[in-house]
Amino acid sequence: MAGYGLGLVQYYLTKNKKVTSVTTIEKYPAVMKEVRRVYKKIYGDVIIKDFYLFKSTQKYDCIIGDIWEDIMEDSLRDYNKFI
């Protein structure tokens, strides 16, 4: 996942028996702090880093973007970069 959001997607993915792992790249530590405070639980693994700077040798079956800024017109360049 690119971006943790409220963690709903992560929650449902971790409940799916066909999914073996969920990794989220979250840019802002404050998001994770707030999620822990409000929901008391984090689903899957979380790496604090800018998704666009994240490099990995691991292969992923699927990448899902949950980056709220992507819906903003001035973020179109970043959205296209993600796609």
PDB file with one MODEL, atoms N, CA, C and O in Angstrom:
MODEL        1
ATOM      1  N   MET A   1       0.838  -1.171   0.000  1.00  0.00           N
ATOM      2  CA  MET A   1       0.000   0.000   0.000  1.00  0.00           C
ATOM      3  C   MET A   1       0.882   1.234   0.000  1.00  0.00           C
ATOM      4  O   MET A   1       1.908   1.288   0.679  1.00  0.00           O
ATOM      5  N   ALA A   2       0.472   2.198  -0.757  1.00  0.00           N
ATOM      6  CA  ALA A   2       1.116   3.514  -0.711  1.00  0.00           C
ATOM      7  C   ALA A   2       0.180   4.410   0.086  1.00  0.00           C
ATOM      8  O   ALA A   2      -0.837   4.872  -0.431  1.00  0.00           O
ATOM      9  N   GLY A   3       0.524   4.655   1.341  1.00  0.00           N
ATOM     10  CA  GLY A   3      -0.301   5.461   2.227  1.00  0.00           C
ATOM     11  C   GLY A   3      -1.183   4.586   3.101  1.00  0.00           C
ATOM     12  O   GLY A   3      -1.815   3.655   2.603  1.00  0.00           O
ATOM     13  N   TYR A   4      -1.235   4.874   4.409  1.00  0.00           N
ATOM     14  CA  TYR A   4      -2.014   4.054   5.335  1.00  0.00           C
ATOM     15  C   TYR A   4      -3.472   4.468   5.413  1.00  0.00           C
ATOM     16  O   TYR A   4      -4.349   3.624   5.593  1.00  0.00           O
ATOM     17  N   GLY A   5      -3.738   5.767   5.278  1.00  0.00           N
ATOM     18  CA  GLY A   5      -5.127   6.225   5.399  1.00  0.00           C
ATOM     19  C   GLY A   5      -5.687   5.872   6.758  1.00  0.00           C
ATOM     20  O   GLY A   5      -5.010   6.044   7.772  1.00  0.00           O
ATOM     21  N   LEU A   6      -6.903   5.386   6.795  1.00  0.00           N
ATOM     22  CA  LEU A   6      -7.526   4.955   8.052  1.00  0.00           C
ATOM     23  C   LEU A   6      -7.235   3.497   8.359  1.00  0.00           C
ATOM     24  O   LEU A   6      -7.574   3.003   9.434  1.00  0.00           O
ATOM     25  N   GLY A   7      -6.608   2.809   7.417  1.00  0.00           N
ATOM     26  CA  GLY A   7      -6.255   1.407   7.631  1.00  0.00           C
ATOM     27  C   GLY A   7      -7.348   0.427   7.248  1.00  0.00           C
ATOM     28  O   GLY A   7      -7.230  -0.763   7.538  1.00  0.00           O
ATOM     29  N   LEU A   8      -8.403   0.894   6.607  1.00  0.00           N
ATOM     30  CA  LEU A   8      -9.498  -0.010   6.237  1.00  0.00           C
ATOM     31  C   LEU A   8      -9.075  -1.041   5.202  1.00  0.00           C
ATOM     32  O   LEU A   8      -9.409  -2.220   5.322  1.00  0.00           O
ATOM     33  N   VAL A   9      -8.344  -0.602   4.188  1.00  0.00           N
ATOM     34  CA  VAL A   9      -7.896  -1.543   3.165  1.00  0.00           C
ATOM     35  C   VAL A   9      -6.960  -2.577   3.786  1.00  0.00           C
ATOM     36  O   VAL A   9      -7.062  -3.770   3.500  1.00  0.00           O
ATOM     37  N   GLN A  10      -6.053  -2.112   4.634  1.00  0.00           N
ATOM     38  CA  GLN A  10      -5.130  -3.036   5.302  1.00  0.00           C
ATOM     39  C   GLN A  10      -5.901  -4.042   6.165  1.00  0.00           C
ATOM     40  O   GLN A  10      -5.583  -5.231   6.175  1.00  0.00           O
ATOM     41  N   TYR A  11      -6.902  -3.561   6.876  1.00  0.00           N
ATOM     42  CA  TYR A  11      -7.712  -4.433   7.731  1.00  0.00           C
ATOM     43  C   TYR A  11      -8.322  -5.566   6.903  1.00  0.00           C
ATOM     44  O   TYR A  11      -8.172  -6.740   7.243  1.00  0.00           O
ATOM     45  N   TYR A  12      -9.006  -5.211   5.822  1.00  0.00           N
ATOM     46  CA  TYR A  12      -9.671  -6.229   5.011  1.00  0.00           C
ATOM     47  C   TYR A  12      -8.680  -7.148   4.300  1.00  0.00           C
ATOM     48  O   TYR A  12      -8.950  -8.337   4.130  1.00  0.00           O
ATOM     49  N   LEU A  13      -7.552  -6.614   3.891  1.00  0.00           N
ATOM     50  CA  LEU A  13      -6.543  -7.475   3.277  1.00  0.00           C
ATOM     51  C   LEU A  13      -6.008  -8.495   4.270  1.00  0.00           C
ATOM     52  O   LEU A  13      -5.838  -9.664   3.925  1.00  0.00           O
ATOM     53  N   THR A  14      -5.742  -8.068   5.499  1.00  0.00           N
ATOM     54  CA  THR A  14      -5.201  -9.004   6.490  1.00  0.00           C
ATOM     55  C   THR A  14      -6.230 -10.060   6.904  1.00  0.00           C
ATOM     56  O   THR A  14      -5.849 -11.110   7.422  1.00  0.00           O
ATOM     57  N   LYS A  15      -7.506  -9.808   6.690  1.00  0.00           N
ATOM     58  CA  LYS A  15      -8.557 -10.781   7.005  1.00  0.00           C
ATOM     59  C   LYS A  15      -8.775 -11.778   5.866  1.00  0.00           C
ATOM     60  O   LYS A  15      -9.436 -12.799   6.056  1.00  0.00           O
ATOM     61  N   ASN A  16      -8.230 -11.491   4.694  1.00  0.00           N
ATOM     62  CA  ASN A  16      -8.383 -12.357   3.530  1.00  0.00           C
ATOM     63  C   ASN A  16      -7.355 -13.493   3.612  1.00  0.00           C
ATOM     64  O   ASN A  16      -6.154 -13.230   3.676  1.00  0.00           O
ATOM     65  N   LYS A  17      -7.802 -14.724   3.612  1.00  0.00           N
ATOM     66  CA  LYS A  17      -6.912 -15.876   3.763  1.00  0.00           C
ATOM     67  C   LYS A  17      -5.965 -16.067   2.578  1.00  0.00           C
ATOM     68  O   LYS A  17      -4.959 -16.766   2.700  1.00  0.00           O
ATOM     69  N   LYS A  18      -6.275 -15.454   1.435  1.00  0.00           N
ATOM     70  CA  LYS A  18      -5.405 -15.555   0.264  1.00  0.00           C
ATOM     71  C   LYS A  18      -4.241 -14.570   0.313  1.00  0.00           C
ATOM     72  O   LYS A  18      -3.285 -14.698  -0.452  1.00  0.00           O
ATOM     73  N   VAL A  19      -4.317 -13.599   1.201  1.00  0.00           N
ATOM     74  CA  VAL A  19      -3.265 -12.584   1.321  1.00  0.00           C
ATOM     75  C   VAL A  19      -2.277 -13.042   2.392  1.00  0.00           C
ATOM     76  O   VAL A  19      -2.661 -13.317   3.529  1.00  0.00           O
ATOM     77  N   THR A  20      -1.007 -13.118   2.016  1.00  0.00           N
ATOM     78  CA  THR A  20       0.002 -13.615   2.958  1.00  0.00           C
ATOM     79  C   THR A  20       0.699 -12.497   3.726  1.00  0.00           C
ATOM     80  O   THR A  20       1.223 -12.735   4.814  1.00  0.00           O
ATOM     81  N   SER A  21       0.715 -11.283   3.178  1.00  0.00           N
ATOM     82  CA  SER A  21       1.334 -10.167   3.897  1.00  0.00           C
ATOM     83  C   SER A  21       0.848  -8.847   3.307  1.00  0.00           C
ATOM     84  O   SER A  21       0.452  -8.769   2.144  1.00  0.00           O
ATOM     85  N   VAL A  22       0.891  -7.823   4.139  1.00  0.00           N
ATOM     86  CA  VAL A  22       0.515  -6.473   3.721  1.00  0.00           C
ATOM     87  C   VAL A  22       1.589  -5.523   4.219  1.00  0.00           C
ATOM     88  O   VAL A  22       1.867  -5.467   5.417  1.00  0.00           O
ATOM     89  N   THR A  23       2.187  -4.784   3.314  1.00  0.00           N
ATOM     90  CA  THR A  23       3.193  -3.788   3.664  1.00  0.00           C
ATOM     91  C   THR A  23       2.698  -2.429   3.212  1.00  0.00           C
ATOM     92  O   THR A  23       2.276  -2.263   2.068  1.00  0.00           O
ATOM     93  N   THR A  24       2.748  -1.460   4.107  1.00  0.00           N
ATOM     94  CA  THR A  24       2.337  -0.101   3.776  1.00  0.00           C
ATOM     95  C   THR A  24       3.535   0.826   3.879  1.00  0.00           C
ATOM     96  O   THR A  24       4.300   0.763   4.841  1.00  0.00           O
ATOM     97  N   ILE A  25       3.691   1.683   2.887  1.00  0.00           N
ATOM     98  CA  ILE A  25       4.701   2.730   2.926  1.00  0.00           C
ATOM     99  C   ILE A  25       3.955   4.018   3.257  1.00  0.00           C
ATOM    100  O   ILE A  25       3.173   4.521   2.451  1.00  0.00           O
ATOM    101  N   GLU A  26       4.206   4.540   4.443  1.00  0.00           N
ATOM    102  CA  GLU A  26       3.527   5.754   4.912  1.00  0.00           C
ATOM    103  C   GLU A  26       4.558   6.853   5.106  1.00  0.00           C
ATOM    104  O   GLU A  26       5.574   6.656   5.774  1.00  0.00           O
ATOM    105  N   LYS A  27       4.295   7.985   4.529  1.00  0.00           N
ATOM    106  CA  LYS A  27       5.248   9.099   4.575  1.00  0.00           C
ATOM    107  C   LYS A  27       5.290   9.794   5.938  1.00  0.00           C
ATOM    108  O   LYS A  27       6.346  10.246   6.381  1.00  0.00           O
ATOM    109  N   TYR A  28       4.143   9.874   6.592  1.00  0.00           N
ATOM    110  CA  TYR A  28       4.057  10.708   7.794  1.00  0.00           C
ATOM    111  C   TYR A  28       3.924   9.880   9.076  1.00  0.00           C
ATOM    112  O   TYR A  28       2.920   9.193   9.263  1.00  0.00           O
ATOM    113  N   PRO A  29       4.919   9.939   9.953  1.00  0.00           N
ATOM    114  CA  PRO A  29       4.819   9.233  11.230  1.00  0.00           C
ATOM    115  C   PRO A  29       3.595   9.668  12.037  1.00  0.00           C
ATOM    116  O   PRO A  29       3.033   8.871  12.787  1.00  0.00           O
ATOM    117  N   ALA A  30       3.185  10.919  11.888  1.00  0.00           N
ATOM    118  CA  ALA A  30       2.029  11.426  12.639  1.00  0.00           C
ATOM    119  C   ALA A  30       0.751  10.671  12.274  1.00  0.00           C
ATOM    120  O   ALA A  30      -0.134  10.510  13.113  1.00  0.00           O
ATOM    121  N   VAL A  31       0.652  10.211  11.036  1.00  0.00           N
ATOM    122  CA  VAL A  31      -0.519   9.423  10.633  1.00  0.00           C
ATOM    123  C   VAL A  31      -0.581   8.148  11.448  1.00  0.00           C
ATOM    124  O   VAL A  31      -1.638   7.786  11.965  1.00  0.00           O
ATOM    125  N   MET A  32       0.540   7.471  11.564  1.00  0.00           N
ATOM    126  CA  MET A  32       0.567   6.211  12.303  1.00  0.00           C
ATOM    127  C   MET A  32       0.322   6.445  13.795  1.00  0.00           C
ATOM    128  O   MET A  32      -0.344   5.645  14.451  1.00  0.00           O
ATOM    129  N   LYS A  33       0.854   7.529  14.318  1.00  0.00           N
ATOM    130  CA  LYS A  33       0.627   7.861  15.727  1.00  0.00           C
ATOM    131  C   LYS A  33      -0.865   8.068  15.989  1.00  0.00           C
ATOM    132  O   LYS A  33      -1.396   7.589  16.991  1.00  0.00           O
ATOM    133  N   GLU A  34      -1.532   8.777  15.091  1.00  0.00           N
ATOM    134  CA  GLU A  34      -2.956   9.037  15.249  1.00  0.00           C
ATOM    135  C   GLU A  34      -3.782   7.762  15.075  1.00  0.00           C
ATOM    136  O   GLU A  34      -4.746   7.544  15.809  1.00  0.00           O
ATOM    137  N   VAL A  35      -3.414   6.926  14.116  1.00  0.00           N
ATOM    138  CA  VAL A  35      -4.122   5.658  13.924  1.00  0.00           C
ATOM    139  C   VAL A  35      -4.003   4.797  15.179  1.00  0.00           C
ATOM    140  O   VAL A  35      -4.985   4.206  15.626  1.00  0.00           O
ATOM    141  N   ARG A  36      -2.805   4.730  15.741  1.00  0.00           N
ATOM    142  CA  ARG A  36      -2.619   3.957  16.983  1.00  0.00           C
ATOM    143  C   ARG A  36      -3.456   4.532  18.120  1.00  0.00           C
ATOM    144  O   ARG A  36      -4.048   3.787  18.900  1.00  0.00           O
ATOM    145  N   ARG A  37      -3.504   5.856  18.210  1.00  0.00           N
ATOM    146  CA  ARG A  37      -4.257   6.503  19.289  1.00  0.00           C
ATOM    147  C   ARG A  37      -5.758   6.218  19.151  1.00  0.00           C
ATOM    148  O   ARG A  37      -6.422   5.881  20.131  1.00  0.00           O
ATOM    149  N   VAL A  38      -6.277   6.351  17.951  1.00  0.00           N
ATOM    150  CA  VAL A  38      -7.719   6.223  17.738  1.00  0.00           C
ATOM    151  C   VAL A  38      -8.169   4.771  17.664  1.00  0.00           C
ATOM    152  O   VAL A  38      -9.145   4.389  18.309  1.00  0.00           O
ATOM    153  N   TYR A  39      -7.457   3.950  16.875  1.00  0.00           N
ATOM    154  CA  TYR A  39      -7.918   2.587  16.617  1.00  0.00           C
ATOM    155  C   TYR A  39      -7.197   1.514  17.426  1.00  0.00           C
ATOM    156  O   TYR A  39      -7.625   0.360  17.461  1.00  0.00           O
ATOM    157  N   LYS A  40      -6.104   1.900  18.071  1.00  0.00           N
ATOM    158  CA  LYS A  40      -5.356   0.991  18.963  1.00  0.00           C
ATOM    159  C   LYS A  40      -4.660  -0.170  18.259  1.00  0.00           C
ATOM    160  O   LYS A  40      -4.021  -0.983  18.926  1.00  0.00           O
ATOM    161  N   LYS A  41      -4.762  -0.274  16.934  1.00  0.00           N
ATOM    162  CA  LYS A  41      -4.149  -1.391  16.232  1.00  0.00           C
ATOM    163  C   LYS A  41      -3.728  -0.965  14.826  1.00  0.00           C
ATOM    164  O   LYS A  41      -4.404  -0.180  14.160  1.00  0.00           O
ATOM    165  N   ILE A  42      -2.600  -1.504  14.406  1.00  0.00           N
ATOM    166  CA  ILE A  42      -2.073  -1.286  13.067  1.00  0.00           C
ATOM    167  C   ILE A  42      -2.137  -2.625  12.340  1.00  0.00           C
ATOM    168  O   ILE A  42      -1.744  -3.649  12.900  1.00  0.00           O
ATOM    169  N   TYR A  43      -2.621  -2.633  11.115  1.00  0.00           N
ATOM    170  CA  TYR A  43      -2.726  -3.870  10.345  1.00  0.00           C
ATOM    171  C   TYR A  43      -1.616  -3.939   9.311  1.00  0.00           C
ATOM    172  O   TYR A  43      -1.413  -3.014   8.524  1.00  0.00           O
ATOM    173  N   GLY A  44      -0.902  -5.058   9.333  1.00  0.00           N
ATOM    174  CA  GLY A  44       0.202  -5.262   8.407  1.00  0.00           C
ATOM    175  C   GLY A  44       1.470  -4.565   8.886  1.00  0.00           C
ATOM    176  O   GLY A  44       1.522  -4.016   9.987  1.00  0.00           O
ATOM    177  N   ASP A  45       2.478  -4.602   8.041  1.00  0.00           N
ATOM    178  CA  ASP A  45       3.754  -3.953   8.330  1.00  0.00           C
ATOM    179  C   ASP A  45       3.735  -2.537   7.769  1.00  0.00           C
ATOM    180  O   ASP A  45       3.135  -2.278   6.725  1.00  0.00           O
ATOM    181  N   VAL A  46       4.396  -1.629   8.472  1.00  0.00           N
ATOM    182  CA  VAL A  46       4.446  -0.239   8.024  1.00  0.00           C
ATOM    183  C   VAL A  46       5.896   0.216   7.954  1.00  0.00           C
ATOM    184  O   VAL A  46       6.673   0.009   8.886  1.00  0.00           O
ATOM    185  N   ILE A  47       6.246   0.839   6.840  1.00  0.00           N
ATOM    186  CA  ILE A  47       7.561   1.442   6.644  1.00  0.00           C
ATOM    187  C   ILE A  47       7.331   2.939   6.499  1.00  0.00           C
ATOM    188  O   ILE A  47       6.562   3.376   5.643  1.00  0.00           O
ATOM    189  N   ILE A  48       8.002   3.723   7.340  1.00  0.00           N
ATOM    190  CA  ILE A  48       7.870   5.182   7.273  1.00  0.00           C
ATOM    191  C   ILE A  48       8.878   5.693   6.250  1.00  0.00           C
ATOM    192  O   ILE A  48      10.087   5.691   6.480  1.00  0.00           O
ATOM    193  N   LYS A  49       8.338   6.131   5.112  1.00  0.00           N
ATOM    194  CA  LYS A  49       9.180   6.628   4.019  1.00  0.00           C
ATOM    195  C   LYS A  49       8.262   7.209   2.950  1.00  0.00           C
ATOM    196  O   LYS A  49       7.089   6.845   2.861  1.00  0.00           O
ATOM    197  N   ASP A  50       8.790   8.086   2.165  1.00  0.00           N
ATOM    198  CA  ASP A  50       8.061   8.610   1.017  1.00  0.00           C
ATOM    199  C   ASP A  50       7.963   7.485  -0.015  1.00  0.00           C
ATOM    200  O   ASP A  50       8.985   6.942  -0.436  1.00  0.00           O
ATOM    201  N   PHE A  51       6.754   7.137  -0.420  1.00  0.00           N
ATOM    202  CA  PHE A  51       6.564   6.042  -1.365  1.00  0.00           C
ATOM    203  C   PHE A  51       7.373   6.241  -2.639  1.00  0.00           C
ATOM    204  O   PHE A  51       7.912   5.283  -3.193  1.00  0.00           O
ATOM    205  N   TYR A  52       7.458   7.473  -3.102  1.00  0.00           N
ATOM    206  CA  TYR A  52       8.160   7.751  -4.345  1.00  0.00           C
ATOM    207  C   TYR A  52       9.676   7.570  -4.217  1.00  0.00           C
ATOM    208  O   TYR A  52      10.375   7.485  -5.226  1.00  0.00           O
ATOM    209  N   LEU A  53      10.180   7.512  -2.995  1.00  0.00           N
ATOM    210  CA  LEU A  53      11.611   7.286  -2.761  1.00  0.00           C
ATOM    211  C   LEU A  53      11.901   5.853  -2.318  1.00  0.00           C
ATOM    212  O   LEU A  53      13.062   5.465  -2.188  1.00  0.00           O
ATOM    213  N   PHE A  54      10.855   5.071  -2.087  1.00  0.00           N
ATOM    214  CA  PHE A  54      10.993   3.703  -1.594  1.00  0.00           C
ATOM    215  C   PHE A  54      11.562   2.804  -2.684  1.00  0.00           C
ATOM    216  O   PHE A  54      11.062   2.776  -3.808  1.00  0.00           O
ATOM    217  N   LYS A  55      12.604   2.077  -2.337  1.00  0.00           N
ATOM    218  CA  LYS A  55      13.211   1.119  -3.254  1.00  0.00           C
ATOM    219  C   LYS A  55      13.270  -0.230  -2.537  1.00  0.00           C
ATOM    220  O   LYS A  55      13.596  -0.311  -1.353  1.00  0.00           O
ATOM    221  N   SER A  56      12.952  -1.271  -3.276  1.00  0.00           N
ATOM    222  CA  SER A  56      12.942  -2.602  -2.684  1.00  0.00           C
ATOM    223  C   SER A  56      13.325  -3.633  -3.739  1.00  0.00           C
ATOM    224  O   SER A  56      13.000  -3.482  -4.916  1.00  0.00           O
ATOM    225  N   THR A  57      14.009  -4.665  -3.310  1.00  0.00           N
ATOM    226  CA  THR A  57      14.305  -5.778  -4.213  1.00  0.00           C
ATOM    227  C   THR A  57      13.204  -6.834  -4.121  1.00  0.00           C
ATOM    228  O   THR A  57      13.152  -7.764  -4.926  1.00  0.00           O
ATOM    229  N   GLN A  58      12.325  -6.676  -3.131  1.00  0.00           N
ATOM    230  CA  GLN A  58      11.211  -7.605  -2.964  1.00  0.00           C
ATOM    231  C   GLN A  58      10.177  -7.378  -4.068  1.00  0.00           C
ATOM    232  O   GLN A  58       9.925  -6.240  -4.462  1.00  0.00           O
ATOM    233  N   LYS A  59       9.592  -8.444  -4.555  1.00  0.00           N
ATOM    234  CA  LYS A  59       8.535  -8.372  -5.558  1.00  0.00           C
ATOM    235  C   LYS A  59       7.183  -8.350  -4.841  1.00  0.00           C
ATOM    236  O   LYS A  59       6.981  -9.058  -3.854  1.00  0.00           O
ATOM    237  N   TYR A  60       6.276  -7.543  -5.343  1.00  0.00           N
ATOM    238  CA  TYR A  60       4.930  -7.450  -4.783  1.00  0.00           C
ATOM    239  C   TYR A  60       3.925  -7.871  -5.846  1.00  0.00           C
ATOM    240  O   TYR A  60       4.094  -7.555  -7.024  1.00  0.00           O
ATOM    241  N   ASP A  61       2.885  -8.579  -5.436  1.00  0.00           N
ATOM    242  CA  ASP A  61       1.840  -9.010  -6.355  1.00  0.00           C
ATOM    243  C   ASP A  61       0.934  -7.854  -6.768  1.00  0.00           C
ATOM    244  O   ASP A  61       0.379  -7.849  -7.867  1.00  0.00           O
ATOM    245  N   CYS A  62       0.794  -6.889  -5.888  1.00  0.00           N
ATOM    246  CA  CYS A  62      -0.135  -5.790  -6.142  1.00  0.00           C
ATOM    247  C   CYS A  62       0.308  -4.562  -5.354  1.00  0.00           C
ATOM    248  O   CYS A  62       0.796  -4.675  -4.230  1.00  0.00           O
ATOM    249  N   ILE A  63       0.135  -3.398  -5.953  1.00  0.00           N
ATOM    250  CA  ILE A  63       0.402  -2.143  -5.251  1.00  0.00           C
ATOM    251  C   ILE A  63      -0.862  -1.305  -5.328  1.00  0.00           C
ATOM    252  O   ILE A  63      -1.412  -1.073  -6.405  1.00  0.00           O
ATOM    253  N   ILE A  64      -1.311  -0.858  -4.165  1.00  0.00           N
ATOM    254  CA  ILE A  64      -2.530  -0.056  -4.072  1.00  0.00           C
ATOM    255  C   ILE A  64      -2.157   1.321  -3.553  1.00  0.00           C
ATOM    256  O   ILE A  64      -1.428   1.440  -2.569  1.00  0.00           O
ATOM    257  N   GLY A  65      -2.646   2.349  -4.202  1.00  0.00           N
ATOM    258  CA  GLY A  65      -2.383   3.719  -3.771  1.00  0.00           C
ATOM    259  C   GLY A  65      -3.532   4.267  -2.947  1.00  0.00           C
ATOM    260  O   GLY A  65      -4.672   4.305  -3.409  1.00  0.00           O
ATOM    261  N   ASP A  66      -3.239   4.688  -1.739  1.00  0.00           N
ATOM    262  CA  ASP A  66      -4.224   5.328  -0.872  1.00  0.00           C
ATOM    263  C   ASP A  66      -3.641   6.665  -0.437  1.00  0.00           C
ATOM    264  O   ASP A  66      -3.519   6.947   0.755  1.00  0.00           O
ATOM    265  N   ILE A  67      -3.287   7.472  -1.411  1.00  0.00           N
ATOM    266  CA  ILE A  67      -2.647   8.748  -1.141  1.00  0.00           C
ATOM    267  C   ILE A  67      -3.675   9.834  -1.416  1.00  0.00           C
ATOM    268  O   ILE A  67      -4.000  10.112  -2.570  1.00  0.00           O
ATOM    269  N   TRP A  68      -4.182  10.442  -0.362  1.00  0.00           N
ATOM    270  CA  TRP A  68      -5.291  11.395  -0.505  1.00  0.00           C
ATOM    271  C   TRP A  68      -4.940  12.576  -1.399  1.00  0.00           C
ATOM    272  O   TRP A  68      -5.815  13.134  -2.061  1.00  0.00           O
ATOM    273  N   GLU A  69      -3.683  12.958  -1.423  1.00  0.00           N
ATOM    274  CA  GLU A  69      -3.288  14.091  -2.256  1.00  0.00           C
ATOM    275  C   GLU A  69      -3.513  13.821  -3.744  1.00  0.00           C
ATOM    276  O   GLU A  69      -3.621  14.754  -4.540  1.00  0.00           O
ATOM    277  N   ASP A  70      -3.582  12.556  -4.111  1.00  0.00           N
ATOM    278  CA  ASP A  70      -3.742  12.212  -5.528  1.00  0.00           C
ATOM    279  C   ASP A  70      -5.037  12.738  -6.122  1.00  0.00           C
ATOM    280  O   ASP A  70      -5.153  12.833  -7.343  1.00  0.00           O
ATOM    281  N   ILE A  71      -6.001  13.077  -5.302  1.00  0.00           N
ATOM    282  CA  ILE A  71      -7.255  13.593  -5.847  1.00  0.00           C
ATOM    283  C   ILE A  71      -7.199  15.105  -6.049  1.00  0.00           C
ATOM    284  O   ILE A  71      -8.137  15.693  -6.588  1.00  0.00           O
ATOM    285  N   MET A  72      -6.126  15.727  -5.627  1.00  0.00           N
ATOM    286  CA  MET A  72      -5.981  17.164  -5.768  1.00  0.00           C
ATOM    287  C   MET A  72      -5.366  17.484  -7.134  1.00  0.00           C
ATOM    288  O   MET A  72      -4.424  16.819  -7.565  1.00  0.00           O
ATOM    289  N   GLU A  73      -5.899  18.498  -7.807  1.00  0.00           N
ATOM    290  CA  GLU A  73      -5.441  18.844  -9.150  1.00  0.00           C
ATOM    291  C   GLU A  73      -3.944  19.135  -9.207  1.00  0.00           C
ATOM    292  O   GLU A  73      -3.269  18.730 -10.154  1.00  0.00           O
ATOM    293  N   ASP A  74      -3.424  19.832  -8.205  1.00  0.00           N
ATOM    294  CA  ASP A  74      -2.002  20.172  -8.238  1.00  0.00           C
ATOM    295  C   ASP A  74      -1.097  18.984  -7.920  1.00  0.00           C
ATOM    296  O   ASP A  74       0.126  19.128  -7.928  1.00  0.00           O
ATOM    297  N   SER A  75      -1.673  17.815  -7.640  1.00  0.00           N
ATOM    298  CA  SER A  75      -0.881  16.613  -7.393  1.00  0.00           C
ATOM    299  C   SER A  75      -0.906  15.659  -8.580  1.00  0.00           C
ATOM    300  O   SER A  75      -0.454  14.519  -8.469  1.00  0.00           O
ATOM    301  N   LEU A  76      -1.425  16.109  -9.704  1.00  0.00           N
ATOM    302  CA  LEU A  76      -1.544  15.257 -10.879  1.00  0.00           C
ATOM    303  C   LEU A  76      -0.196  14.675 -11.319  1.00  0.00           C
ATOM    304  O   LEU A  76      -0.128  13.520 -11.740  1.00  0.00           O
ATOM    305  N   ARG A  77       0.865  15.463 -11.224  1.00  0.00           N
ATOM    306  CA  ARG A  77       2.192  14.977 -11.619  1.00  0.00           C
ATOM    307  C   ARG A  77       2.613  13.788 -10.749  1.00  0.00           C
ATOM    308  O   ARG A  77       3.124  12.791 -11.259  1.00  0.00           O
ATOM    309  N   ASP A  78       2.396  13.900  -9.432  1.00  0.00           N
ATOM    310  CA  ASP A  78       2.741  12.785  -8.547  1.00  0.00           C
ATOM    311  C   ASP A  78       1.856  11.570  -8.821  1.00  0.00           C
ATOM    312  O   ASP A  78       2.326  10.433  -8.773  1.00  0.00           O
ATOM    313  N   TYR A  79       0.590  11.808  -9.103  1.00  0.00           N
ATOM    314  CA  TYR A  79      -0.314  10.707  -9.402  1.00  0.00           C
ATOM    315  C   TYR A  79       0.168   9.958 -10.654  1.00  0.00           C
ATOM    316  O   TYR A  79       0.221   8.729 -10.669  1.00  0.00           O
ATOM    317  N   ASN A  80       0.509  10.699 -11.678  1.00  0.00           N
ATOM    318  CA  ASN A  80       0.996  10.076 -12.905  1.00  0.00           C
ATOM    319  C   ASN A  80       2.291   9.315 -12.654  1.00  0.00           C
ATOM    320  O   ASN A  80       2.524   8.271 -13.264  1.00  0.00           O
ATOM    321  N   LYS A  81       3.125   9.821 -11.774  1.00  0.00           N
ATOM    322  CA  LYS A  81       4.372   9.150 -11.407  1.00  0.00           C
ATOM    323  C   LYS A  81       4.056   7.820 -10.722  1.00  0.00           C
ATOM    324  O   LYS A  81       4.705   6.809 -10.989  1.00  0.00           O
ATOM    325  N   PHE A  82       3.046   7.826  -9.829  1.00  0.00           N
ATOM    326  CA  PHE A  82       2.637   6.611  -9.122  1.00  0.00           C
ATOM    327  C   PHE A  82       2.125   5.579 -10.111  1.00  0.00           C
ATOM    328  O   PHE A  82       2.503   4.409 -10.048  1.00  0.00           O
ATOM    329  N   ILE A  83       1.269   6.008 -11.021  1.00  0.00           N
ATOM    330  CA  ILE A  83       0.678   5.090 -11.990  1.00  0.00           C
ATOM    331  C   ILE A  83       1.783   4.488 -12.860  1.00  0.00           C
ATOM    332  O   ILE A  83       1.500   3.683 -13.747  1.00  0.00           O
TER     333      ILE A  83
ENDMDL
END
